[in-house]
Amino acid sequence: MNLQEALLKLHTREDWDCILDHIKVELETAMLDFQTPELLDNHQKLARLAGEISAFDRLLRVFSHAEE
């Protein structure tokens, strides 16, 4: 079994949308954190936040592509 097949099986579960919704909320929360002044002044925290946003975005793109 490969990742694509595993994701297709997960997509048939009734709680799959809950997982996607949670990732979307985490992505939105991380994007809102860019408005926090403490993070804008610290380049390490800002880089970590950018990495989190990138990871959440990538997960959503991979999981959404599996649904097609």
Secondary structure in CASP SS format (residue, H / E / C, confidence):
PFRMAT SS
TARGET T0000
AUTHOR 0000-0000-0000
METHOD secondary structure of the structure
MODEL  1
M C 1.00
N C 1.00
L H 1.00
Q H 1.00
E H 1.00
A H 1.00
L H 1.00
L H 1.00
K H 1.00
L H 1.00
H H 1.00
T C 1.00
R C 1.00
E C 1.00
D C 1.00
W H 1.00
D H 1.00
C H 1.00
I H 1.00
L H 1.00
D H 1.00
H H 1.00
I H 1.00
K H 1.00
V H 1.00
E H 1.00
L H 1.00
E H 1.00
T H 1.00
A H 1.00
M H 1.00
L H 1.00
D H 1.00
F H 1.00
Q H 1.00
T C 1.00
P H 1.00
E H 1.00
L H 1.00
L H 1.00
D C 1.00
N C 1.00
H H 1.00
Q H 1.00
K H 1.00
L H 1.00
A H 1.00
R H 1.00
L H 1.00
A H 1.00
G H 1.00
E H 1.00
I H 1.00
S H 1.00
A H 1.00
F H 1.00
D H 1.00
R H 1.00
L H 1.00
L H 1.00
R H 1.00
V H 1.00
F H 1.00
S H 1.00
H H 1.00
A H 1.00
E H 1.00
E C 1.00
END
